[in-house]
Amino acid sequence: MSNVFERLLPADEHIVTTKDGAQLSTAAMGSGTPVVLAHGFGLNMHCWNVMAEDLVNRGFKVIAFDQRGHGRSGIGDQGVGSRQMVDDYLAVLDAYGVEGGILVGHSMGGFLAIRALIEEPAAMARHLRGCLLMATFAGDVNRKNVQNRVQIPMIQSGIMGKMVQRDATAAFFAKSVLGDDKDSQIMAAFTHVFRQSDLKQLVPILTAFVKESRYAQLDNILLPCRIVVGEKDKTTPPFHTDQLHAGITGSTLRRVPGKGHMLNWEAPEILVEEIVALAR
């Protein structure tokens, strides 16, 4: 039996070229209100596979893309960094002519969405009606987080890249991003996609997670935001989303019992519910 979490999105690839020449791999499927999906660190656009199918069936147009340096996307002349990746969001939104859309940001995807909402409010409002921030943060990820203090230097040094090639170590890492249910198929899918990542070229964005912080600027976000976090998320512990909720005026916060960092696979139905609420 095939692993449902490893399925590719059933859509043709479309390349979006950014102003610094990065070739971003994107895909679109369905029709209706646009939902733009921005994945997390070390993942790719196909990690939205379960959610995307449900959204299309509910009458949404799904637009997904590989973040700069991830999947089939390049890094351009300026390399990987939070400013460059915010520009990538705008390039994708412009290329697809998104109006009245919803942006969904997972972990790194949400971190970048927050910077975009703060620094590019007019451009984001021109394209979007709201944003779903999932298992994410506004920076300062090492704060009160032993797991990140251990894992991030391991990725930066190249040790993690070697360790995830070993099945036992990869399984331990995969378990760390899940909640109570250590689903073997989700673990296999996470390991498969993470092993494909060129972690060395992604070090600058990891560094940004630690050194950048936009918590003091959250009150500048004007678009409606809904925030979702798994109560057992160790990668972005719920205090991050508590602080996002407190800082973003009018935001809502939903905590998902027993779930971890990979809500796109652990609780896709919850995310779809939140997207439908934003669309209304």
HELIX and SHEET records of a PDB file:
HELIX    1   1 VAL A    4  GLU A    6  5                                   3    
HELIX    2   2 MET A   45  TRP A   48  5                                   4    
HELIX    3   3 ASN A   49  ASN A   57  1                                   9    
HELIX    4   4 SER A   82  ALA A   95  1                                  14    
HELIX    5   5 MET A  108  GLU A  119  1                                  12    
HELIX    6   6 PRO A  121  HIS A  127  1                                   7    
HELIX    7   7 VAL A  146  SER A  157  1                                  12    
HELIX    8   8 ILE A  159  MET A  163  1                                   5    
HELIX    9   9 ASP A  167  SER A  176  1                                  10    
HELIX   10  10 SER A  184  ARG A  195  1                                  12    
HELIX   11  11 LEU A  199  LEU A  202  5                                   4    
HELIX   12  12 VAL A  203  LYS A  211  1                                   9    
HELIX   13  13 TYR A  215  ASN A  220  5                                   6    
HELIX   14  14 PRO A  238  GLY A  247  1                                  10    
HELIX   15  15 LEU A  263  GLU A  266  1                                   4    
HELIX   16  16 PRO A  268  ALA A  279  1                                  12    
SHEET    1   A 8 GLU A  13  THR A  17  0                                        
SHEET    2   A 8 GLN A  23  GLY A  30 -1                                        
SHEET    3   A 8 PHE A  60  PHE A  65 -1                                        
SHEET    4   A 8 THR A  33  ALA A  38  1                                        
SHEET    5   A 8 GLY A 101  HIS A 106  1                                        
SHEET    6   A 8 LEU A 128  MET A 134  1                                        
SHEET    7   A 8 CYS A 225  GLY A 230  1                                        
SHEET    8   A 8 THR A 252  VAL A 256  1                                        
END                                                                             
